[in-house]
Structure formats: structure tokens, C-alpha cells
Amino acid sequence: MNKLIAKQNPHTFDLHGDIRHDEYYWMKDRSNPEVIAYLEQENIYYNEVMRPLESLTTELYEAMVARVPASESQVPIQKGQYYYYYRLDKEKQYPIFARKRAENRAALASSEEEITIDENALAKGDDYLSVTVQRYSKDHRYVAYLENRDGTDSYTLFVKDLHTDELLEDTIPNVYIYSSVEWSNCGQYIFYVKLNELQRPYQVWRHAIGTKYTSDVLLFEETNVTFNLFIKKSKSNRFIFVVSKSTTTTEVQIIDADEPLLAPQLFEARREGIEYDLEHWESELLLLTNENALNFKLLHCPLDNFNERTSVVPYDEKRFIENIYPFKCHVYVTGRENGLEQVWRIEGNSLIQLNWDEAIYSVSLVPDQDYEASEVLVQYQSFLTPKTTIRIDFESGEREVLQEAPVTGEYDREQYVQQQVWATAADGVNVPILLHYKKDALDNGPAPLILNAYGSYGYSSDPFFSAYRLPILDKGIILAIAQVRGGSELGRTWYFNGKMQKKRNSFTDFIDTADYLIEQGFTTTELIAARGGSAGGLLVGAVSNMAGDRFKVIVSEVPFVDIVTTMLDDSIPLTTLEWDEWGNPQNKDDYFYMKSYSPYDNVEAKPYPNMYITTGLNDPRVGYWEPAKWVARLRELKSDDNTLVLKTNMGAGHFGASGRFNQLRELAECYSFILSKFGF
């Protein structure tokens, strides 16, 4: 099968005096039976390759399932007179969302549980279910939630009456997957974000409970195709912010949640390159902006004069502030410093950092906490410490660990290591690498190592605990994260130096981190795998062309690998939104720069590593045809006998299978492929 050549249909692109040949362009037409037949043929071959690995896959899967706790539950979060949480029973695929009515946290144990949404009941009869947004009305009678059953970004909004346990007739189709539903404070109106035919969130609508959605009122339409649209409610519940956002520019309009029939009010008109975020605190708005402050500064202004702005704390270039969390009696902010997530409390005009015992960790505030709360809940974890929820009393400052996520089976954190090392990139920049392994992994010399990275959109790759990694670590595998440029691990500059005309830094950083790990004796070229998904799939795809000889295996999941063709096609969902991240190939300089690293355009007649590639037929973010075409071209040109597989999830999208056991099975398959190439 590695040598089987897919059908070719001549197709050319002529732009900027350059001819690009795309003989597999025909695969984009999913209505063509030959396309489905090709994907199914690849799936048959995938199953053939994986069949001899069934024992290893089953071993890993069962070891992961053995780590599933008998039950998991979120620490209840106060919202008014209720405490909300979710729980997962061991035998269940999906979470159960519930609440208890209680005067305080101490009274929860004796309070009766009320189930608000049982995803397992919703999922009956379907292979795929995704429930994302859940919003409760201020009087706690209704819950509005979004569900999807095909893996796209188009969700359906449902409203459930928690007094009767019945769904209302208010059903709204084609609502965006995230940050897209909010209630008015009277509970009579829902605001939501609608998708256009390209699945771009572009309109905000107001729906009156008890009416048909066809009579809903359009409040705002984002006409700029490079902008996304989403909504969010202030922590105080007073305002709903309508946010238009590109990767470089923001504009916010404000809806008074107490006066839902009033038109949105513009806070500040968009200006290219100026990003900002708003929150409400008492009689003022808090403004986080990058204007003359690369890593963002914090200002405040009165509600009756948006232009009267003064500093809250002095700007510090070493500190990257990302989010504002106001409570009635305190304001917290979160961000990054020294390459790690941080939480600060505002005291006067100073930021007081919350300190932790470990050198490597992730820390954040639990979302959706009550504005009137007397406590703040913090989530802390590391590679060694399971997710831990800590209560901090506002008045005394005392900390109390409310919950450490349970780890089923034997786990002695003293038997594992977490470590940060730094590789020197070709241009002299130091690139951080996070390592996680068992203490004895290196006792006999270099060890098998899986190097992961993302490096796009300013998203940071931070350490987190997963008991499902333990079966891999226990086999002596080192798990590593390369925090390459393109993320925000070291602040906003780190992001800007890994995008647009500096995107190749992400790829060369990854290669340099691999070289460092080999040179330092952590691993060898025969024992290292590269792994990345989505934009991280592009990264390892580019690396397969630039330095495939460094790696034994490359795992590229739902990869964005045909970047030039996709960025030229504004009929594809998300294309126009991505121009500020990658460039617009209608621009000659952008075109040739993007083409220089595009994984699909740079496949050559040469050896490639063993490759494990995945996609989803319904993926709205990265079209299935990108990895399908890439695999076909690799099969045509590569000169080795290494294994190349393509797995297409025929009933899901960008995020793969739904249900945690299905997801664990997919993870076990991926790991068994890698380990088999390491000689396990």
C-alpha cells in the first residue's frame, strides 16, 4: 500500500508568475464517490497496519482505562444560591452536570443533587455528541446549552426548564461552538452568535423566550471577513460584551444586561493593531490593552466616560497580562512571567503574585465564579501534581485545598521527573523545552522520546497532569514539549516572532530542540518521534520536509498542510480569519514565503520517517482533503519503505471521536504505532 499511487487529475494554479501543480485537487469534492472510496481504502490499510499492534494497543488502552477514577467531580462553584459542578462516573462516556442549593460550601454535603444536563442520556443512539456552551438564567430556572452531532462548528441551541425538566420549544440552529450564548438578567431574552454559510461567526441576535427564532432581532453583523465575532458576560453579570476580533485588532460593543432592548453601545472603534479586553468592576470598566504596551497594560475608566482612562498598575514589559477577573471585593489578573502562567491580586497600584512550591506548573482561576463570592478558587497542576483546586479566603488570605483530582492505581510522584531545559536556536534565541519522564528512564542511556509542539496563534503549551500518560512513562518514554516561537510562553514577542514572515522560526526552533535533546543524550534519531495537531500538524509536516531524517516517527493529527491553496480559497471556513496569522497569498511576498514551507508543496522524492496522519471528514477547521492529498503525494514520491498511514474519522470533525473511552482508544492506537517503531 505504501507504493500504491492514488489517481491523478491535472490541475494547476497560476499566480505571481508561478505555476503550482495539484494533481490531487479532485479530492476536495466529497460528493465524488471516488473521494469517499479513497478515504475508506486508506482506512482499510490503516486497520491492516494496526492489526498486528492490537495486543499493544489493547495493553495501552486497558492501562489507561484502569486509570479512570471510579468517579470524578468538579469542585462545586457558587453562582448565587446554587453550587454548580459536573461529575464523571467510571463507566460513562460523558459528564453529568448538576447543582446543589446551599447557603455555603459547608452545607453542600447534606444538600440534594439536581441534575441539569446528563450528556450520556443526550448521546443515546448517536456515535457523536458535543455539548459546549451552558448558560444558566439569573433566576436559575433555565439552562441554555449548545449541542452538535456531526463534528462541525454549527451547533443547535436548546433551552431546558429546570423546574419541569422539559425542553422549551425555543430551539435555534446554526449557533457558533464557543462564546456565543448569554442571558439577559430578566431571563426573558437570549443573545446568541450565528454562523454564515462559511461557518464564520458573524451576527449577534436577540431571541425572546417563547417565540420562534425566525422572529429574532439582528443586533449586529460583522462584515469584515477577517474578523470573528463572539459574546461574553461580565463577571458582575451587568453587561454583555460583543467582541469583534481578528488576530491583531479588537472592537467591543456593550449590551446592558438589565436593559436588553437597548442597542449595543460602542466602547472604542477598531484601530489596526490595537487589541483590548473589557471587564466591569463596581462603577467602572477595566480595560486591558496593548496600545503602547506590547504585553498589555491595565487601565480603568468610569461607566459614564469611556475616554477618561487611568492606569491601574504600572506597565511591566516582563509581564504578559492576559485576563481580568474582578470580584466585588478584589480584582485578580492572570498572565505569564518567566515562561509560566501566573495569577496576581491587585493591591493598591501593585500586583501581588501568588507563589507556588514547584518550579514548573500551570495555574489559573476557576471560570464562572460568583462576583459576590467570599473566596477565590484557583486551579493548580504540574506534570507531577494532579489538578488541584485551592480555595483562598478573600479576608484572611488563607489557602485550603478543596480537591486534588484522584489518580486511580499506584502513583508515587517521587518516581517521576519534570524538568525544563533550554535549546539554543540557530539565531541564538533560547527555546524552552519541558520534559516529563520516570526517574530511571535514562539509566541505560538515551531513551525513546516524543516531542510535541504547537506554536501558533499565540497559544501556549503548558504543563498539565494526565494519569493517562502514566502507562507511557512507565515504559521509559520521555514526553517533551518544545515551546517554540509562535506561542506566547515568553510573552507577546515570542508570538510575533513565529507568525507571518517569521513563521519558519517555529519549524527551525522545533528542529533545534530535537537536535539539542539528541546532543544531550536524552534520545537518538532512532528513538525520537515528533507529534503535533492542527497548526502543530503543519509544524511537524514542515519539519518532515526540512529535517525528516532527525525523526523515527512523525505524528500529524488533523494537520493544516496545504496552506497556500487553502489561504487562497475564501470559500473555505476560517480562511479569511487566518490571513493575519499566516499571510494572504494574494500578496506576492506572502505567497512565496508560505510556499517555501507548505508541507504539501514541498514533498520531495526522498526518504521520510514513519508517519501517522489523521483527519475528520466533517472537520470545518482543516479540510479532510489537506491530509488526504498530502498522503497521496507522499505515497507517490517518497523513496523509503517506512510506514505511512492515514486514518479518517468518517463521522467526526476537528476534535476526533467524542466520549472519553473512544478518545482513549484513539490515543492508545497512536501511542502503539509510535512505540512499535521504537521496537516495543
Secondary structure, 3 states (H helix, E strand, C coil): CCCCCCCCCCCEEEECCEEEECCCHHHHCCCCHHHHHHHHHHHHHHHHHHHHHHHHHHHHHHHHHCCCCCEEECCCEEECCEEEEEEEECCCCCCEEEEEECCCHHHHHHCCEEEEEEHHHHHCCCCCCEEEEEEECCCCCEEEEEEECCCCCEEEEEEEECCCCEECCCCEEEEECCCCEEECCCCCEEEEEEECCCCCEEEEEEEECCCCHHHCEEEEECCCCCCEEEEEECCCCCEEEEEEECCCCEEEEEEECCCCCCCCEEEECCCCCCCEEEEEECCEEEEEECCCCCCCEEEEEECCCCCCCEECCCCCCCCEEEEEEECCCCEEEEEEECCEEEEEEEECCEEEECCCCCCCCEEEECCCCCCCCCEEEEEEECCCCCCEEEEEECCCCCEEEEEECCCCCCCCHHHEEEEEEEEECCCCCEEEEEEEEECCCCCCCCCCEEEECCCCCCCCCCCCCCHHHHHHHCCCCEEEEECCCCCCCCCHHHHHCCCHHHCHHHHHHHHHHHHHHHHCCCCCCCCEEEEEECHHHHHHHHHHHHHHHHCCEEEEECCCCCHHHHHHCCCCCCCHHHHHHHCCCCCHHHHHHHHHHCCCCCCCCCCCCEEEEEEECCCCCCCCHHHHHHHHHHHHHCCCCCCEEEEEECCCCCCCCCCHHHHHHHHHHHHHHHHHHCCC
